Amino acid sequence: MTRDFETLVFCTSYIAGRAEWVARYERWLDHHAALPFDRALFCLIDDGSPFLPDQSRVETIEPGQPFPTLPARPLMIRFGNRLGRSAVDNYPGWWRSFLFSVLVARNYRCRKIVHIESDAYVLSRRMVEFINRRESGWTSFWCPRWNFPETGMQVVCEDRFDTMRAMWDAGWEQYAGKLAEYVIPFTDIVRDPYGNRYGEFRTRIPGYADFAMQVLPRNKVWFK
């Protein structure tokens, strides 16, 4: 049977209002939807946002509702209660949204989950080609800024879905007081393609970057 989608491309979200939707999340969608990912379904997994985008732009459902059979627009899966973030090492809202992606991927029979955080951007064709070629494992890229795996840009292949589902079943509460960079069971941490958390220390993203993290609304992004 032919799969309708090969790849789930998602970010976690919390949208305070329309201005943030336009500057951050709509921009993220517009950029990545134009890239040559392999038969991608785009999705926002949301931590109880008070703002809902126009339904002509995304199709919003709540966890527990039936998934649309074949979404014609990006999905927004919105949890009804906000868990948020109370400390640097306590962010249950992110954990819940992040781990829920495996339920979405399995529902649509995707072979791969690509997590690109909402302030992260894929910038090069070689980065997309790298992602499309991944067939196994749980891959993170490298963050030179902090010398640890970059959790805002990950590729989880189908052979690791059971591991991710077990983490969901165990409950996000177990990750309180822990940093995802040291908890997620990556099988591969790669330094090429190359990127960094440029928004923390540069006013411009360098032209050689394959991806960029912590991107600010004023930062120019591209695809080449």
C-alpha positions as CSV (number, residue, x, y, z in Angstrom):
1,M,0.0,0.0,0.0
2,T,1.3,3.4,-1.0
3,R,2.0,5.8,1.9
4,D,0.4,9.2,1.6
5,F,3.2,10.7,3.6
6,E,6.8,9.7,4.1
7,T,7.8,12.4,6.5
8,L,6.3,14.2,9.4
9,V,7.8,17.7,9.7
10,F,6.7,19.3,13.0
11,C,7.5,22.0,15.5
12,T,6.2,22.5,19.0
13,S,4.1,25.7,19.5
14,Y,2.6,28.2,21.9
15,I,1.1,31.1,20.1
16,A,0.3,34.1,22.3
17,G,-1.4,36.2,19.6
18,R,-1.7,37.0,15.9
19,A,1.6,39.0,15.8
20,E,3.6,36.0,17.0
21,W,1.7,33.7,14.7
22,V,2.7,35.8,11.7
23,A,6.3,36.6,12.7
24,R,7.2,33.1,13.9
25,Y,4.9,30.2,13.1
26,E,3.4,31.2,9.7
27,R,6.9,32.2,8.6
28,W,8.2,28.8,9.7
29,L,5.5,27.0,7.8
30,D,5.9,29.1,4.6
31,H,9.6,28.5,4.5
32,H,9.7,24.8,5.2
33,A,6.6,23.9,3.1
34,A,8.5,25.1,0.0
35,L,11.4,22.8,0.6
36,P,11.8,19.4,-1.2
37,F,11.2,17.1,1.8
38,D,10.1,13.6,0.8
39,R,6.2,13.6,0.8
40,A,5.9,15.7,4.0
41,L,3.0,16.3,6.3
42,F,3.6,19.6,8.3
43,C,2.3,19.8,11.9
44,L,2.3,22.1,14.9
45,I,1.9,20.3,18.2
46,D,0.6,23.0,20.5
47,D,0.8,23.6,24.3
48,G,-2.7,25.2,24.9
49,S,-2.3,28.4,22.9
50,P,-4.8,31.2,23.5
51,F,-4.6,32.1,19.8
52,L,-5.9,29.9,17.0
53,P,-4.8,30.6,13.4
54,D,-7.4,30.9,10.7
55,Q,-8.7,27.4,9.7
56,S,-8.0,28.2,6.1
57,R,-4.3,28.1,7.0
58,V,-4.1,25.1,9.4
59,E,-6.5,22.3,10.4
60,T,-6.8,22.3,14.2
61,I,-7.8,19.3,16.2
62,E,-7.4,18.3,19.9
63,P,-5.7,15.1,21.0
64,G,-8.3,12.4,21.3
65,Q,-10.2,13.6,18.3
66,P,-9.9,11.5,15.1
67,F,-7.1,12.5,12.9
68,P,-8.2,13.9,9.5
69,T,-7.9,11.1,6.9
70,L,-5.8,13.0,4.5
71,P,-5.0,16.6,5.6
72,A,-5.1,19.1,2.9
73,R,-3.5,21.8,5.1
74,P,-0.9,21.6,7.9
75,L,-2.2,20.2,11.1
76,M,-2.3,22.0,14.4
77,I,-2.8,19.5,17.3
78,R,-3.7,21.6,20.3
79,F,-3.7,20.4,23.9
80,G,-6.4,22.1,25.9
81,N,-4.2,22.9,28.9
82,R,-0.9,24.6,29.0
83,L,2.0,22.9,30.8
84,G,4.6,25.6,29.8
85,R,8.0,25.9,31.2
86,S,8.8,26.8,34.8
87,A,12.6,26.5,34.8
88,V,15.6,26.0,32.5
89,D,15.4,22.2,33.2
90,N,11.6,21.9,33.6
91,Y,9.6,22.2,30.4
92,P,6.8,19.7,30.4
93,G,4.9,21.5,27.6
94,W,7.7,20.8,25.2
95,W,8.2,17.2,26.3
96,R,4.4,16.5,25.8
97,S,4.3,18.1,22.4
98,F,7.6,16.6,21.2
99,L,6.8,13.0,22.2
100,F,3.2,13.2,20.9
101,S,4.7,13.4,17.4
102,V,5.2,9.7,17.3
103,L,1.5,9.1,17.6
104,V,0.9,11.4,14.7
105,A,3.6,9.8,12.6
106,R,2.3,6.3,13.2
107,N,-1.3,7.3,12.4
108,Y,-0.2,8.5,9.0
109,R,2.3,5.7,8.5
110,C,5.2,8.0,8.1
111,R,8.7,6.5,7.9
112,K,10.4,9.5,9.5
113,I,9.8,12.3,12.0
114,V,11.7,15.5,11.4
115,H,11.6,17.9,14.3
116,I,12.5,21.5,13.4
117,E,11.8,23.9,16.2
118,S,9.8,27.0,15.4
119,D,12.8,29.3,15.6
120,A,14.9,26.9,13.5
121,Y,15.4,26.9,9.8
122,V,16.7,24.5,7.2
123,L,18.8,26.6,4.8
124,S,20.5,24.3,2.3
125,R,19.6,21.7,-0.3
126,R,22.3,19.5,1.1
127,M,20.6,19.6,4.5
128,V,17.3,18.5,3.0
129,E,19.1,15.7,1.0
130,F,20.8,14.5,4.2
131,I,17.4,14.3,6.0
132,N,15.7,12.6,3.0
133,R,18.5,10.0,2.9
134,R,18.2,9.0,6.6
135,E,16.8,5.5,6.8
136,S,17.5,4.4,10.4
137,G,18.4,5.8,13.8
138,W,17.7,8.8,15.9
139,T,19.9,11.7,14.6
140,S,20.8,15.0,16.2
141,F,23.0,17.7,14.8
142,W,25.7,19.5,16.7
143,C,25.5,22.8,18.6
144,P,29.0,24.3,18.6
145,R,27.7,27.2,20.8
146,W,27.1,24.9,23.8
147,N,29.0,21.8,22.8
148,F,26.0,19.4,23.0
149,P,23.5,17.7,20.6
150,E,21.0,20.1,19.1
151,T,17.5,19.0,20.2
152,G,15.8,21.7,18.1
153,M,16.7,19.8,14.9
154,Q,16.3,16.0,14.9
155,V,15.5,13.1,12.6
156,V,13.8,10.1,14.1
157,C,13.5,7.1,11.7
158,E,10.8,4.4,11.9
159,D,13.1,1.9,13.6
160,R,13.2,4.3,16.6
161,F,9.5,4.9,16.8
162,D,9.1,2.2,19.5
163,T,11.7,3.9,21.6
164,M,10.0,7.2,21.3
165,R,6.6,5.7,22.0
166,A,7.9,4.1,25.2
167,M,9.1,7.6,26.3
168,W,5.6,8.9,25.7
169,D,4.0,6.0,27.5
170,A,6.3,6.5,30.5
171,G,5.1,10.1,30.9
172,W,6.7,13.5,30.4
173,E,6.7,14.1,34.1
174,Q,9.9,11.9,34.5
175,Y,11.9,14.6,32.6
176,A,11.5,17.3,35.2
177,G,14.9,18.6,36.2
178,K,16.6,17.1,33.2
179,L,17.8,18.6,29.9
180,A,16.7,17.0,26.7
181,E,20.2,17.2,25.3
182,Y,21.4,14.6,27.8
183,V,18.2,12.5,27.9
184,I,17.1,11.8,24.3
185,P,18.7,8.5,23.2
186,F,20.4,9.7,20.0
187,T,22.1,7.0,17.9
188,D,23.9,9.6,15.7
189,I,25.1,13.1,16.5
190,V,26.5,14.7,13.3
191,R,28.6,17.8,12.7
192,D,28.0,18.0,9.0
193,P,25.6,19.4,7.8
194,Y,26.6,22.4,9.9
195,G,24.6,25.0,11.9
196,N,24.5,26.8,15.2
197,R,22.4,28.9,17.6
198,Y,23.2,32.0,15.7
199,G,20.4,34.1,17.1
200,E,22.2,34.0,20.5
201,F,25.4,35.7,19.4
202,R,25.2,37.0,15.8
203,T,23.1,39.6,14.0
204,R,23.3,37.7,10.8
205,I,23.2,34.0,9.8
206,P,26.4,33.2,7.9
207,G,26.0,32.1,4.3
208,Y,27.8,28.8,4.8
209,A,25.2,27.6,7.3
210,D,23.1,24.5,6.4
211,F,20.7,25.3,9.2
212,A,20.2,28.0,11.9
213,M,18.8,27.9,15.4
214,Q,17.3,30.6,17.7
215,V,16.4,32.6,14.6
216,L,14.9,36.0,15.3
217,P,12.2,37.7,13.2
218,R,14.8,40.3,12.0
219,N,17.1,37.5,10.8
220,K,17.1,36.9,7.0
221,V,16.7,33.2,6.0
222,W,17.0,31.5,2.7
223,F,17.2,28.2,0.9
224,K,20.0,27.4,-1.6
